[in-house]
Amino acid sequence: MAGNIFADLPVAPEAAERLVTLLARPGLRIERIVSSGQASPPGFWYDQVDAEWVVLVSGEARLRFEDETEARHLRPGDWLQIDPHRRHRVESTAAETPTVWLAVHFAE
């Protein structure tokens, strides 16, 4: 299987993020997420069972952890690991250019 992480990017903001699973195996899932101005709903926090390693490939985003007072401003090349059950939310993503994330979900 092969592809291009930048294939079929939206040319204008869309109502919802695009999520494509690139690879799935027991205990591992790799996704491409394309955001175009989306953010988590008010009061919503992700609380995931698995760990997640994510890299911002293009665009910009603000990611906030419940246990931190400030959102992290992510730019292309920035990556981080999110431990299981560490509550987090997407505060904002760039609307003028696609924000492409590569997310690796894995069991610890």
Summary of the structure (lengths in Angstrom):
residues: 108
radius of gyration: 13.5
end to end distance: 26.0
largest distance: 41.6
contacts: 270
relative contact order: 0.31
helix: 0%
strand: 47%
